[in-house]
Amino acid sequence: MADVKPLQIARQPPERAPGVTPAGPTTVSWPEVAERLREFAAARARSAAERCDLCGAAIEAEHGHLVNLPTRSLLCVCRPCYLLFTPDGAGGARFRAVPQRYRLLPEFAAAAEQWDALEIPIGLAFFFTNSATGRTTAFYPSPAGAAESELRLETWNEIVRLVPALADLAADVEAVLVRSPHAGPGADAPPPRPGSGTAVEALIVPIDACYELVGRIRRAWRGLSGGDEVWLEVDRFFARAIERARGTDRQVASR
């Protein structure tokens, strides 16, 4: 059927009941042809839908992810496969489910001095712990993707001491996303945003959210400094992440 053209499929007459013979030459009903073409297009669209990287089942636009630990890559998975790897240790040393936790870290303000000491180039970075090495690594978005930044281990340990919630960060699958109010490309950084004050914004987020942000920045970046659109994209991303974290806090408080 792969070599049959859509119009050929659409023009095929419907199946007749057993024993019924045509009264004369088959005539084409163009409304029926149009309907069959729509059905054909819908079937092709369904077959081209995104599929689970483990079992091949079709998945929705909103779906879960696994981290392939040996390759450090993300896998898109259906709900059953995601739940299969949710319990701790279910994926062994191969897979780990990315959680959906968003948490604001207002206490990060106490570590502002240590954050500045890290000298992140654009004032925007995410940090996660690699279970294979036991080290926490910093990455910051760039026009080419996520760029690694050398992290002073003693400085990070001091940040964890000041922000105890970071000690519970799930290795490989959760990250700390941090932004200075003056985040931007070096000397061309925009002034602090209205209402942002001078506090550093920090959240615990799923690792796939960080890579989503990296992708959005890479697509929106223009010229040497990124342009206004890239920082508007960052603003929108943080607004959504903060609202999601606040929504989680409200749900916990109502229990």
C-alpha positions as CSV (number, residue, x, y, z in Angstrom):
1,M,0.0,0.0,0.0
2,A,3.0,2.3,0.5
3,D,3.4,2.8,-3.3
4,V,-0.3,3.5,-3.9
5,K,-1.1,7.2,-4.4
6,P,-3.8,8.8,-2.1
7,L,-6.1,9.6,-5.0
8,Q,-6.0,5.9,-6.1
9,I,-7.1,4.9,-2.6
10,A,-9.8,7.5,-2.5
11,R,-11.2,6.5,-5.9
12,Q,-11.5,2.8,-5.1
13,P,-15.3,2.0,-4.8
14,P,-16.6,0.8,-1.4
15,E,-16.8,-2.9,-0.8
16,R,-20.1,-4.5,-2.0
17,A,-22.1,-7.0,0.0
18,P,-21.6,-10.7,-1.2
19,G,-23.6,-11.6,-4.3
20,V,-24.2,-8.0,-5.3
21,T,-23.0,-7.1,-8.8
22,P,-22.7,-3.5,-10.2
23,A,-25.5,-2.3,-12.3
24,G,-23.2,-0.5,-14.7
25,P,-19.9,1.4,-14.9
26,T,-18.6,2.7,-11.5
27,T,-19.1,6.4,-11.2
28,V,-16.9,8.5,-9.0
29,S,-18.7,10.5,-6.2
30,W,-16.3,13.4,-5.6
31,P,-17.7,14.2,-2.1
32,E,-16.9,10.6,-1.2
33,V,-13.4,11.0,-2.7
34,A,-12.8,14.1,-0.7
35,E,-14.0,12.3,2.5
36,R,-11.6,9.4,1.8
37,L,-8.7,11.8,1.2
38,R,-9.4,13.4,4.6
39,E,-9.4,10.0,6.2
40,F,-6.2,9.1,4.4
41,A,-4.5,12.3,5.6
42,A,-5.7,11.8,9.2
43,A,-4.3,8.2,9.1
44,R,-0.9,9.5,7.8
45,A,-0.9,12.2,10.5
46,R,-1.5,9.6,13.2
47,S,1.2,7.3,11.9
48,A,3.7,10.3,11.9
49,A,2.8,11.2,15.5
50,E,5.6,11.2,18.0
51,R,6.1,7.8,19.5
52,C,7.5,6.4,22.8
53,D,11.3,5.8,22.5
54,L,10.9,2.5,24.5
55,C,7.8,0.7,23.3
56,G,6.8,2.6,20.1
57,A,3.3,3.6,21.3
58,A,2.0,7.0,20.2
59,I,2.4,9.7,22.8
60,E,0.8,13.1,23.4
61,A,2.6,16.4,23.0
62,E,2.8,16.6,26.8
63,H,4.6,13.5,27.8
64,G,7.2,12.2,30.3
65,H,11.0,11.8,29.8
66,L,13.6,9.4,30.9
67,V,17.3,10.1,31.2
68,N,19.5,7.5,29.5
69,L,22.4,7.7,32.0
70,P,25.2,6.2,29.9
71,T,24.6,8.6,27.0
72,R,23.2,11.5,29.0
73,S,20.3,11.8,26.6
74,L,16.6,12.3,27.0
75,L,14.0,9.8,25.9
76,C,10.4,10.7,25.2
77,V,8.1,8.0,26.7
78,C,4.5,7.1,27.1
79,R,2.8,7.2,30.4
80,P,3.0,3.5,31.2
81,C,6.7,3.4,30.4
82,Y,7.3,6.6,32.5
83,L,5.5,5.1,35.5
84,L,7.5,1.9,35.1
85,F,10.7,3.8,35.9
86,T,9.4,6.2,38.5
87,P,10.2,4.1,41.6
88,D,13.8,4.7,42.8
89,G,16.2,2.2,41.3
90,A,13.7,0.8,38.8
91,G,15.9,1.7,35.9
92,G,19.1,0.5,37.5
93,A,22.2,2.2,36.0
94,R,20.5,2.7,32.6
95,F,17.3,4.8,32.9
96,R,15.9,7.3,35.4
97,A,12.5,9.0,35.2
98,V,12.6,12.8,35.1
99,P,10.3,14.1,38.0
100,Q,7.9,17.0,37.6
101,R,8.9,19.0,40.7
102,Y,9.1,22.8,40.5
103,R,10.1,24.5,43.8
104,L,11.0,28.1,44.4
105,L,14.2,28.8,46.4
106,P,13.8,32.2,48.1
107,E,16.5,31.2,50.5
108,F,19.0,31.3,47.7
109,A,19.2,35.1,48.4
110,A,21.5,34.1,51.3
111,A,24.0,32.7,48.8
112,A,24.1,35.8,46.5
113,E,27.8,36.4,47.3
114,Q,28.7,32.8,46.4
115,W,26.6,32.9,43.3
116,D,28.6,36.0,42.1
117,A,31.8,34.2,42.9
118,L,30.9,31.5,40.3
119,E,31.3,34.2,37.6
120,I,28.6,32.7,35.3
121,P,29.1,34.6,32.0
122,I,25.5,35.7,31.4
123,G,24.1,35.5,34.9
124,L,21.9,32.6,33.9
125,A,22.8,28.9,34.6
126,F,21.5,25.6,35.7
127,F,23.3,23.1,37.9
128,F,22.9,19.3,38.2
129,T,24.7,16.4,39.9
130,N,26.1,13.7,37.7
131,S,25.7,10.4,39.5
132,A,28.6,8.8,37.6
133,T,31.1,11.4,38.8
134,G,29.4,12.6,41.9
135,R,30.2,16.2,40.8
136,T,27.8,19.1,40.3
137,T,28.3,20.8,37.0
138,A,27.1,24.2,35.8
139,F,25.8,24.9,32.3
140,Y,24.7,28.2,30.9
141,P,22.7,28.7,27.6
142,S,24.5,30.0,24.6
143,P,23.8,30.4,20.8
144,A,25.4,27.0,20.3
145,G,23.5,25.2,23.1
146,A,24.4,24.4,26.7
147,A,28.0,25.5,27.5
148,E,29.7,24.0,30.5
149,S,31.3,26.2,33.1
150,E,34.0,25.3,35.5
151,L,32.5,25.1,39.0
152,R,34.5,25.8,42.1
153,L,33.5,22.8,44.3
154,E,34.1,24.6,47.5
155,T,31.9,27.5,46.4
156,W,29.1,25.1,45.5
157,N,29.4,23.3,48.8
158,E,29.0,26.6,50.6
159,I,25.9,27.4,48.5
160,V,24.4,24.0,49.6
161,R,25.2,24.8,53.2
162,L,23.3,28.1,52.9
163,V,20.4,26.5,50.9
164,P,19.8,23.1,52.5
165,A,17.0,22.2,50.0
166,L,19.8,21.7,47.4
167,A,21.0,18.6,49.3
168,D,17.8,16.8,48.2
169,L,18.3,17.5,44.5
170,A,17.8,14.2,42.6
171,A,21.0,13.4,40.7
172,D,20.8,13.4,36.8
173,V,17.1,14.4,36.6
174,E,16.7,17.6,38.6
175,A,18.5,20.9,38.4
176,V,18.8,24.3,40.1
177,L,18.0,27.0,37.6
178,V,19.4,30.4,38.7
179,R,19.1,33.9,37.2
180,S,20.5,37.3,38.3
181,P,18.2,40.2,37.9
182,H,20.7,41.7,35.4
183,A,21.1,38.5,33.4
184,G,22.3,39.2,29.9
185,P,25.3,39.0,27.6
186,G,28.1,40.7,29.4
187,A,28.4,44.5,28.9
188,D,25.2,44.5,26.8
189,A,23.1,43.1,29.7
190,P,19.7,44.8,30.1
191,P,18.9,46.7,33.3
192,P,17.0,44.9,36.0
193,R,13.5,44.1,35.0
194,P,10.7,46.2,36.6
195,G,9.6,44.7,39.8
196,S,12.4,42.2,39.9
197,G,14.3,43.9,42.7
198,T,17.9,42.8,43.2
199,A,17.3,39.3,44.4
200,V,18.6,36.3,42.5
201,E,15.8,34.0,41.2
202,A,16.3,30.3,41.8
203,L,14.2,27.2,41.3
204,I,14.5,23.5,41.5
205,V,13.2,22.2,38.1
206,P,13.2,19.0,36.1
207,I,16.3,18.6,33.9
208,D,14.2,18.5,30.7
209,A,12.9,22.0,31.5
210,C,16.5,23.3,31.4
211,Y,17.1,21.8,28.0
212,E,13.9,23.3,26.8
213,L,15.1,26.7,27.9
214,V,18.5,26.1,26.2
215,G,16.6,25.2,22.9
216,R,14.4,28.3,23.1
217,I,17.4,30.6,23.6
218,R,19.3,28.9,20.8
219,R,16.4,29.5,18.4
220,A,15.8,33.1,19.5
221,W,19.4,34.3,19.7
222,R,20.3,37.0,17.2
223,G,23.7,38.7,16.7
224,L,26.5,38.8,19.3
225,S,24.4,39.8,22.3
226,G,21.3,37.7,21.6
227,G,18.9,40.5,21.0
228,D,15.8,41.6,22.9
229,E,13.7,38.6,21.9
230,V,16.0,36.1,23.6
231,W,15.7,37.8,26.9
232,L,11.9,38.2,26.5
233,E,11.9,34.4,25.9
234,V,13.8,33.9,29.1
235,D,11.4,36.1,31.0
236,R,8.4,34.2,29.7
237,F,10.0,30.9,30.6
238,F,10.8,32.0,34.2
239,A,7.3,33.4,34.6
240,R,5.8,30.0,33.7
241,A,8.2,28.1,35.9
242,I,7.6,30.4,38.9
243,E,3.8,30.1,38.4
244,R,4.0,26.3,38.3
245,A,6.1,26.3,41.5
246,R,3.6,28.6,43.2
247,G,0.8,26.4,42.1
248,T,2.5,23.4,43.6
249,D,3.0,25.3,46.9
250,R,-0.7,26.2,47.0
251,Q,-1.7,22.6,46.5
252,V,0.6,21.5,49.3
253,A,-0.7,24.2,51.6
254,S,-4.3,23.2,51.0
255,R,-3.8,19.6,52.0
